[in-house]
């Protein structure tokens, strides 16, 4: 039992619904598209470099990924067939932006058990329009008292969010799949955190700080949260 | 004097700072780039069609515009030189995402005069990361009690915002440059609105509903707001 909690916040992508799998499928398709110029490993590495270089400009989300793929194509492709790959990226990107939202197992059980007992917050990072579309399609927005779409999930972003909610850090519990975005910054401001690893994690999110405290719960299934709340 | 106001909200792009001019310059460059295939008018019309078709996917902002330009290039350009135009679009798009924020004349006078007397809200539409970057660079964020980045500015979006603030529509005054986004939806929910036309308006924002009420102030200069508050 974690005492004193008044607010419970959930990460959305890969905690409430499937997400990274679609991005990785998009990336696999991209690697195939440029397969005549570079190997899959080279394409993937070049794409990640491009994404990191542009993160401060594009932020997270599908549009930034599409633009980074296009930039990578310009770099690796030979002039004459590059434009076909660009068209294909736009086509697949549009599909990515319209994939149905697939709620993860156990999520509704947890939300319906907690919704009357705690103030529930959906705290997600990414493109505003992307995230709003997923939230609307998810059909689970009625469980939440607040929905927070953040452009990033740093310590400062969480501090601002908690100030906006009007609760103390020790009254705040974050549930998420990313150590870097959902766990480490929340612990750093004095909050509680539960880590529920997802089967697929974006490479960027695995670049974690070794000095991160290990003072958090790691659960295999989201339903196990109910044993602690 | 408008009585009973507790909250004053400002649109940001083209009300507080320069914006549309940079987008139109980007578009002019784009038209030049594809000038060997189509006329400027055709390029511009094709781009607007592409933007409207993708608005529900991309939302507003520079990344969506870049993707729409790339899609338009794929449509109009001949294969062999299309990729060079794509590279140029990415380059110009990056420049667009990093343009300094130029506060419009009179804005600081108005904000410093109102900041103690009213709850001030910055209510802007667009890409979350784009908007946050501009807000940070603007150096005027300390005047505002709330900053609201919305993916759109419909009647429902304003209703949600006002509910979040906890004020009545008749206590809410919106100041902005777009009839479609800043004036019409605010009047529709029973709020007050002041229109300050900007010298440049995006074509999309000029497609207004003819039935819109004309019960709002139109001022030439933002400082004139101080005569009414």
Interface residues (C-beta under 8 A of the other chain):
Chain A: X54 X57 X58 X59 X63 X64 X66 X67 X70 X71 X73 X74 X77 X79 X80 X81 X82 X83 X84 X86 X87 X90 X93 X94 X97 X98 X127 X128 X129 X132 X149 X151
Chain B: X54 X57 X58 X59 X63 X64 X66 X67 X70 X71 X73 X74 X77 X79 X80 X81 X82 X83 X84 X86 X87 X90 X93 X94 X97 X98 X127 X128 X129 X132 X149 X151
